[in-house]
Amino acid sequence: MRPTPGRRDGPGAGRPGTTLVEVMIVALLIGVFAAMAIPSYRTSVEQARADLAAANLRTLWAAERLYYLENRASTSDPDHLVALGVLQAGEIQVLGGGKTFTMYNDPAYVYEIDSNNDGTFDAVAARASGTSFSGILAIDAAGVVTGEVVDTGGRVVRPGFR
């Protein structure tokens, strides 16, 4: 006896397609891969933010150096750096009435400059609250950036290439 054309024999005969079990296995694998990739992605994004904050600290360092050459003193007021023409008015957004400010409309870090009595300064970039990452980056008068940012899971991010 000849088989009928277009007809298959065996389990699932006549029902081409994907079973529910196969779809669930694929969904499970996608979930496992996403669970492994998302923390790495978040750390990479935070690394980029930390590198940007370090670059902004270096910009403040250069601005303070120019301010010092002009006035023989450092300043804690970012508006003085803008008035000197070292920074543009749109680059710094002073928060409240204090010395804290953000740079380039980036709310990820809040910056502050502290002027010392000996004419030197320290500038810090604190990770803004409300995220899983927290920490402080700092630059001293010599131009050395230090500090780190840590998330709730213990992953550490330091500025610079690794």
C-alpha positions, 0 to 999 in steps of 0.5 A: 500500500502506498502512503497518501501524499502530504500525510505523515505517520507517527506522533503529531502527524498532520499537525505541523508547528511548534509545541508549547513546551518548545516555546517555553524552553526558548523563553526560558533560555532568553530569560537566562541570557537576559539575566546574565547580560543586564548587570553587565550592561548596567555596569558598562553604563555606570562606567561611562558615567564615571568616566564622564564625571572624571572628565568634568572634574578635569575640566574644573581642574583646568578652569581652577588653574586658569582662575588661579593664574588670573587671581592668585587664589582658587574659588569655591564659586562656579559662577566665578569661573563662568564670569572669568570666561573659563566656563560657559554659562550653559555648562554649569547649573547651580543647584539651590543657592549653594555651591553644588552644581551639575554640568552639561545638563547631566543629573547623574553627578553633583559637583562641588568645589572647595577652596583651601586657604593655601590657594589650592582646591578640591573638587568632588563629584558625588553620584546623585541619589535615587540610583543603585550606585553611590560614591564620590569621585574627587580631583585635587589641585595636582589633577589626580582623580580618585574615588569609586562608585559602588552599587548595591550588589557590590560591583565597583566602578572606577573612572579610567580605562581598565 
